[in-house]
């Protein structure tokens, strides 16, 4: 982790939160207590900062300096509120498209997906609070800076995000080898969110049940699946192709 990625010490972290710094995660030593720590916890709760209680060894792996049992990981970008973003897209009258990442943990995959999504004209990326890669400097580098340009929303969990998408009229398409439909046969021309699953296990079963369609990308080789970032690019550009064709047909 780079020096610029984190702030350590109870008072400096509190000042960073109050100053409006975008905190990706707040690591607090598992057995630390005291009035100042209680004040920090209250402040973090007020600003919806994600807190993880960890052993001191985890903190020492980040820095051996006097961290006082508290390290805040700073996000290079500010996360967007999903409800506000969906409302804003509706008011703009766009035909939105987004990516939902259900357990993608590798920062390089996250960054590569963000790069493809931004290039394809996607309007947002949704990640869960826990069990997912977040916007770190490694992810930003892998995205070639795309993460500075595409809104990232962090929801409590993916099921909550899918529910909000449905309530706002989005079709939710899961990319999975369990899919019954070829990805080219699914309609991506309406407001749509494409769900990509974890590198090893794919989309969770609970999320699969909530998808409107399950899209499979044909595999002809001996390797059973594509890298998740490659699969995301395939799905996104099928949506781009369909939307471009639809727009051309309207202009004729």
C-alpha positions as a Python dict, from the first residue, in 0.01 Angstrom:
ca = {
    (1, 'X'): (0, 0, 0),
    (2, 'X'): (138, 340, -94),
    (3, 'X'): (200, 608, 165),
    (4, 'X'): (-60, 833, 0),
    (5, 'X'): (-324, 561, 39),
    (6, 'X'): (-367, 588, 414),
    (7, 'X'): (-373, 807, 723),
    (8, 'X'): (-283, 673, 1065),
    (9, 'X'): (-337, 787, 1423),
    (10, 'X'): (-665, 858, 1599),
    (11, 'X'): (-666, 1239, 1577),
    (12, 'X'): (-543, 1261, 1215),
    (13, 'X'): (-807, 1009, 1105),
    (14, 'X'): (-1083, 1201, 1285),
    (15, 'X'): (-969, 1523, 1120),
    (16, 'X'): (-967, 1352, 779),
    (17, 'X'): (-1325, 1228, 827),
    (18, 'X'): (-1446, 1571, 942),
    (19, 'X'): (-1268, 1734, 648),
    (20, 'X'): (-1471, 1524, 406),
    (21, 'X'): (-1195, 1289, 290),
    (22, 'X'): (-1337, 984, 113),
    (23, 'X'): (-1248, 694, 343),
    (24, 'X'): (-1252, 355, 177),
    (25, 'X'): (-1206, 154, 498),
    (26, 'X'): (-1124, 230, 859),
    (27, 'X'): (-910, -35, 1029),
    (28, 'X'): (-926, -28, 1409),
    (29, 'X'): (-730, -257, 1639),
    (30, 'X'): (-955, -531, 1766),
    (31, 'X'): (-911, -475, 2142),
    (32, 'X'): (-860, -98, 2150),
    (33, 'X'): (-1096, 107, 2369),
    (34, 'X'): (-1114, 445, 2539),
    (35, 'X'): (-1307, 770, 2513),
    (36, 'X'): (-1119, 892, 2206),
    (37, 'X'): (-1182, 565, 2024),
    (38, 'X'): (-1553, 590, 2112),
    (39, 'X'): (-1553, 941, 1968),
    (40, 'X'): (-1389, 811, 1650),
    (41, 'X'): (-1643, 528, 1619),
    (42, 'X'): (-1930, 772, 1663),
    (43, 'X'): (-1784, 1004, 1400),
    (44, 'X'): (-1730, 714, 1157),
    (45, 'X'): (-2090, 599, 1205),
    (46, 'X'): (-2217, 952, 1140),
    (47, 'X'): (-2028, 968, 809),
    (48, 'X'): (-2109, 605, 710),
    (49, 'X'): (-1743, 500, 713),
    (50, 'X'): (-1690, 126, 680),
    (51, 'X'): (-1514, -4, 995),
    (52, 'X'): (-1317, -326, 1028),
    (53, 'X'): (-1180, -449, 1359),
    (54, 'X'): (-847, -620, 1290),
    (55, 'X'): (-553, -763, 1487),
    (56, 'X'): (-254, -538, 1547),
    (57, 'X'): (-47, -751, 1306),
    (58, 'X'): (-270, -641, 1018),
    (59, 'X'): (-209, -275, 1103),
    (60, 'X'): (166, -332, 1133),
    (61, 'X'): (172, -482, 785),
    (62, 'X'): (45, -147, 654),
    (63, 'X'): (282, 67, 860),
    (64, 'X'): (518, 18, 1153),
    (65, 'X'): (482, 384, 1252),
    (66, 'X'): (284, 486, 1561),
    (67, 'X'): (-62, 420, 1419),
    (68, 'X'): (-223, 408, 1768),
    (69, 'X'): (-437, 117, 1652),
    (70, 'X'): (-614, 317, 1380),
    (71, 'X'): (-550, 336, 1004),
    (72, 'X'): (-784, 490, 746),
    (73, 'X'): (-747, 385, 384),
    (74, 'X'): (-820, 681, 158),
    (75, 'X'): (-1016, 630, -163),
    (76, 'X'): (-880, 819, -465),
    (77, 'X'): (-1240, 900, -565),
    (78, 'X'): (-1561, 983, -384),
    (79, 'X'): (-1827, 713, -391),
    (80, 'X'): (-2167, 813, -530),
    (81, 'X'): (-2504, 752, -365),
    (82, 'X'): (-2693, 503, -583),
    (83, 'X'): (-3040, 644, -515),
    (84, 'X'): (-2929, 995, -609),
    (85, 'X'): (-2743, 873, -916),
    (86, 'X'): (-3037, 672, -1051),
    (87, 'X'): (-3267, 969, -999),
    (88, 'X'): (-3023, 1201, -1177),
    (89, 'X'): (-2991, 965, -1475),
    (90, 'X'): (-3371, 950, -1502),
    (91, 'X'): (-3394, 1329, -1498),
    (92, 'X'): (-3126, 1354, -1768),
    (93, 'X'): (-3338, 1131, -1993),
    (94, 'X'): (-3050, 900, -2085),
    (95, 'X'): (-3083, 531, -2162),
    (96, 'X'): (-2858, 411, -1879),
    (97, 'X'): (-2629, 113, -1859),
    (98, 'X'): (-2430, -2, -1558),
    (99, 'X'): (-2210, -278, -1422),
    (100, 'X'): (-2268, -457, -1091),
    (101, 'X'): (-1971, -643, -939),
    (102, 'X'): (-2078, -929, -714),
    (103, 'X'): (-1759, -1028, -533),
    (104, 'X'): (-1485, -922, -778),
    (105, 'X'): (-1188, -897, -543),
    (106, 'X'): (-884, -840, -764),
    (107, 'X'): (-799, -470, -801),
    (108, 'X'): (-660, -525, -1151),
    (109, 'X'): (-979, -693, -1266),
    (110, 'X'): (-1183, -414, -1109),
    (111, 'X'): (-973, -153, -1285),
    (112, 'X'): (-989, -333, -1620),
    (113, 'X'): (-1368, -363, -1594),
    (114, 'X'): (-1394, 7, -1510),
    (115, 'X'): (-1182, 90, -1815),
    (116, 'X'): (-1407, -113, -2046),
    (117, 'X'): (-1722, 27, -1883),
    (118, 'X'): (-1608, 387, -1924),
    (119, 'X'): (-1504, 329, -2285),
    (120, 'X'): (-1841, 166, -2357),
    (121, 'X'): (-2026, 466, -2217),
    (122, 'X'): (-2159, 293, -1904),
    (123, 'X'): (-2312, 525, -1647),
    (124, 'X'): (-2207, 358, -1322),
    (125, 'X'): (-2040, 69, -1141),
    (126, 'X'): (-2187, -83, -825),
    (127, 'X'): (-1979, -271, -565),
    (128, 'X'): (-2073, -408, -221),
    (129, 'X'): (-1926, -273, 102),
    (130, 'X'): (-1764, -605, 192),
    (131, 'X'): (-1603, -887, -2),
    (132, 'X'): (-1511, -676, -304),
    (133, 'X'): (-1228, -479, -454),
    (134, 'X'): (-1253, -108, -388),
    (135, 'X'): (-1116, 206, -551),
    (136, 'X'): (-748, 196, -460),
    (137, 'X'): (-449, 338, -643),
    (138, 'X'): (-385, -8, -794),
    (139, 'X'): (-739, -19, -930),
    (140, 'X'): (-708, 334, -1067),
    (141, 'X'): (-384, 242, -1244),
    (142, 'X'): (-541, -72, -1392),
    (143, 'X'): (-833, 138, -1514),
    (144, 'X'): (-598, 380, -1694),
    (145, 'X'): (-772, 660, -1501),
    (146, 'X'): (-1125, 552, -1597),
    (147, 'X'): (-1224, 535, -1230),
    (148, 'X'): (-1189, 913, -1218),
    (149, 'X'): (-1460, 942, -1484),
    (150, 'X'): (-1724, 676, -1413),
    (151, 'X'): (-1936, 695, -1095),
    (152, 'X'): (-1879, 412, -846),
    (153, 'X'): (-2157, 336, -596),
    (154, 'X'): (-2093, 124, -289),
    (155, 'X'): (-2403, -48, -153),
    (156, 'X'): (-2452, -249, 166),
    (157, 'X'): (-2493, -562, -46),
    (158, 'X'): (-2569, -657, -406),
    (159, 'X'): (-2923, -779, -335),
    (160, 'X'): (-3010, -432, -205),
    (161, 'X'): (-2857, -278, -518),
    (162, 'X'): (-3052, -511, -748),
    (163, 'X'): (-3375, -425, -567),
    (164, 'X'): (-3311, -53, -622),
    (165, 'X'): (-3233, -113, -989),
    (166, 'X'): (-3560, -302, -1035),
    (167, 'X'): (-3753, -28, -858),
    (168, 'X'): (-3606, 220, -1107),
    (169, 'X'): (-3703, 17, -1414),
    (170, 'X'): (-3370, -150, -1493),
    (171, 'X'): (-3334, -492, -1648),
    (172, 'X'): (-3073, -689, -1452),
    (173, 'X'): (-2867, -934, -1658),
    (174, 'X'): (-2633, -1182, -1493),
    (175, 'X'): (-2328, -1299, -1687),
    (176, 'X'): (-2286, -1664, -1592),
    (177, 'X'): (-2195, -1997, -1749),
    (178, 'X'): (-2519, -2120, -1587),
    (179, 'X'): (-2714, -1892, -1822),
    (180, 'X'): (-2974, -2047, -2050),
    (181, 'X'): (-2948, -1771, -2312),
    (182, 'X'): (-2666, -1678, -2545),
    (183, 'X'): (-2557, -1325, -2453),
    (184, 'X'): (-2629, -1203, -2807),
    (185, 'X'): (-2995, -1305, -2774),
    (186, 'X'): (-3064, -1081, -2475),
    (187, 'X'): (-3205, -732, -2526),
    (188, 'X'): (-2964, -471, -2390),
    (189, 'X'): (-3137, -171, -2548),
    (190, 'X'): (-3345, -75, -2243),
    (191, 'X'): (-3205, 55, -1911),
    (192, 'X'): (-2982, -233, -1806),
    (193, 'X'): (-2738, -339, -1538),
    (194, 'X'): (-2495, -624, -1609),
    (195, 'X'): (-2389, -837, -1311),
    (196, 'X'): (-2040, -987, -1310),
    (197, 'X'): (-1948, -1244, -1044),
    (198, 'X'): (-1642, -1332, -839),
    (199, 'X'): (-1330, -1459, -1012),
    (200, 'X'): (-1357, -1808, -862),
    (201, 'X'): (-1725, -1870, -787),
    (202, 'X'): (-1916, -1635, -1016),
    (203, 'X'): (-2242, -1467, -920),
    (204, 'X'): (-2390, -1575, -586),
    (205, 'X'): (-2701, -1791, -603),
    (206, 'X'): (-2918, -1534, -424),
    (207, 'X'): (-2829, -1270, -682),
    (208, 'X'): (-2877, -1513, -972),
    (209, 'X'): (-3236, -1567, -853),
    (210, 'X'): (-3303, -1193, -875),
    (211, 'X'): (-3165, -1145, -1227),
    (212, 'X'): (-3414, -1095, -1509),
    (213, 'X'): (-3194, -1282, -1757),
    (214, 'X'): (-2888, -1504, -1732),
    (215, 'X'): (-2644, -1462, -2020),
    (216, 'X'): (-2386, -1720, -2121),
    (217, 'X'): (-2084, -1644, -2337),
    (218, 'X'): (-2005, -1950, -2556),
    (219, 'X'): (-1672, -2117, -2478),
    (220, 'X'): (-1517, -2333, -2750),
    (221, 'X'): (-1173, -2397, -2602),
    (222, 'X'): (-1057, -2631, -2329),
    (223, 'X'): (-1047, -2359, -2062),
    (224, 'X'): (-1391, -2344, -1905),
    (225, 'X'): (-1434, -1971, -1854),
    (226, 'X'): (-1313, -1623, -1943),
    (227, 'X'): (-1139, -1383, -1708),
    (228, 'X'): (-1410, -1169, -1548),
    (229, 'X'): (-1274, -845, -1694),
    (230, 'X'): (-1269, -994, -2045),
    (231, 'X'): (-1623, -1129, -2001),
    (232, 'X'): (-1739, -786, -1883),
    (233, 'X'): (-1593, -629, -2198),
    (234, 'X'): (-1775, -882, -2417),
    (235, 'X'): (-2107, -811, -2245),
    (236, 'X'): (-2064, -434, -2251),
    (237, 'X'): (-1981, -419, -2618),
    (238, 'X'): (-2272, -642, -2711),
    (239, 'X'): (-2487, -378, -2541),
    (240, 'X'): (-2305, -107, -2736),
    (241, 'X'): (-2362, -295, -3064),
    (242, 'X'): (-2733, -338, -3001),
    (243, 'X'): (-2783, 20, -2893),
    (244, 'X'): (-2592, 153, -3194),
    (245, 'X'): (-2801, -60, -3431),
    (246, 'X'): (-3122, 59, -3266),
    (247, 'X'): (-3016, 421, -3296),
    (248, 'X'): (-2929, 375, -3665),
    (249, 'X'): (-3268, 218, -3731),
    (250, 'X'): (-3438, 520, -3574),
    (251, 'X'): (-3244, 756, -3801),
    (252, 'X'): (-3347, 578, -4122),
}
